[in-house]
Amino acid sequence: MELADRYGVEMTQVALAWLLTKVESPIVGATKLHHIEGAARSLDLQLTADDIRYLEEPYVPHNLSGVMAVNKPVMTEDPVWVTATSNK
């Protein structure tokens, strides 16, 4: 909220501006015109390195679960979804 207030934008615009520092093309769901307009305005918001550190500071890494947990650089066995597909 602090960054949104500082920049005079909505929190969703700050979130999208941060996401754009991580990925090239975020997937944005929109059901109303103002959702699309807000997403487009986030392209103009340039977060500083300090802003990004501020946003990421509370993050605590955690163990992955599900599909992401078995997604390793070197797979020693077929993941569950491959095994399930080959059994058909």
N, C-alpha and C positions, 0 to 999 in steps of 0.2 A: 504494500500500500504506500509505503514511503516513497519508493521510486516513481510510482504512478503519480502521486501528488507532486513530486519534484518536477517531473516532466510534463505535467498537465495532460496525462493520458489515462486510459483505463488499464486496470491490472492485466486484462487479457492481452493488451498490446505489449506490455512489458514481458509477459510470458512468451509471446510469439517472437518478440525481438531477441530474447535470450535463446529460444529454440533455434532461431536462424543463425546463431553463433555456433551451433552444434551440427546442424544438417542443412543441406541445400534446399530441400523442398518439403517442408512440413505439410502433413495432411490436415486440412482445416475443415471441420464440419460446420455447415451454416444452414439455418432454416429461415433466416430473415436477412433482409438487405443490409441492416446495420451490422450484422456479423461479418459480412464480406467487406464492408467499408472499414470496419475496425481492423480486420486482418490486413487490408491494404495499407492502412495508416501505420501499422507496425513496421513496415518496410522503411519508413522514414526515421524511426527511432534508433539512434546509435548509442548502444550501451557502452560505458567505459569499462576498462579492466576492473576497476574498483566496484562498479555496479555488478559485474558478473561474479566477482568474489563474494560480494554481499549476498547475492541470490543463492550461491552454492554453499555458503558457509554452514547452514544447518544440516546439510545432507550427511547421512551416516550410511556407508556402504553396508549391504546385507548379502547373505547367501542367495544365489539364484535358485528358483524352483521351476518345475515344469520343463518345457521344451528348452528354455534358455540354460537350464542347469546341465543339460547333456550336450550343449553346443560348445565343443572344445576344439582347439586348434588341430589336435590329432585325435581322431576317433579310433578307439581300439575295438569297438563293437558297433553293430548297427543300432542306431537310435530306435526307440519304440515305434515311431511313426513309419520307419522304413520296414521294420519287421511286420507290422500290422498290414501294410500294403502288399508285401510279398506273400502273405498267407492267403490272399484272395484267389 
